[in-house]
Amino acid sequence: MKQVYTAKFIETEDGVMGQLIEWPEVVTEGKNLEDCRAMLRDALNEMVSAYRQIGKPIPYTPSQFEEMALEI
């Protein structure tokens, strides 16, 4: 079964932090966006493996996201 997760990326002083919206415990940091994407995919694969080993259900909640503009 294929599931799609939503990644959020935030620029930091040291590079880029990536986190999954539907599974916030999957978080990592890379030197740039491309590096962070690869590391986040690796982190997701590791978490799936760990959850399967301990018999824990894989978190997934389908979500809809929209950008909201606000002039401040």
C-alpha positions in Angstrom: 0.0 0.0 0.0 1.3 3.4 -0.9 0.7 6.4 1.4 1.5 10.0 0.7 2.8 12.3 3.4 3.1 16.1 3.4 6.5 17.5 4.1 7.1 20.9 5.6 10.5 22.6 5.1 11.8 25.5 7.1 15.1 27.4 6.5 17.3 27.5 9.6 20.6 29.2 10.4 22.3 25.8 9.7 20.3 24.7 6.6 16.8 23.3 6.2 14.6 21.5 8.7 12.1 19.0 7.3 9.1 17.5 9.1 6.1 15.4 8.1 2.7 17.0 8.8 0.8 13.8 9.3 3.7 12.2 11.4 5.4 15.0 13.3 7.9 12.7 15.0 9.6 12.3 11.5 11.8 15.3 11.5 15.4 15.9 10.3 17.7 18.7 9.2 20.0 19.0 6.1 22.5 21.5 4.7 20.0 22.4 1.8 16.6 21.5 0.5 17.7 18.6 -1.6 19.8 17.1 1.2 16.9 17.6 3.7 14.4 15.9 1.3 16.7 12.8 1.1 17.2 12.7 4.8 13.5 13.1 5.5 12.7 10.1 3.2 15.4 8.1 5.0 13.9 9.1 8.4 10.4 8.1 7.2 11.7 4.7 6.1 13.5 4.1 9.4 10.3 5.1 11.4 8.2 2.7 9.3 10.6 -0.1 9.9 10.8 0.7 13.7 7.0 0.8 14.0 6.6 -2.5 12.2 9.2 -4.2 14.4 7.3 -3.2 17.5 3.9 -3.8 16.0 2.7 -0.2 16.3 0.3 1.1 13.6 1.8 3.5 11.0 0.4 7.0 11.6 -1.5 8.5 8.7 -4.3 11.0 8.6 -5.3 12.3 5.2 -5.3 16.0 5.3 -6.1 19.0 3.1 -3.9 22.0 3.3 -4.4 25.5 1.9 -2.3 28.6 2.1 -4.0 31.5 3.8 -2.8 35.0 2.9 -3.0 37.8 5.4 -1.5 41.2 5.1 0.2 42.2 8.3 
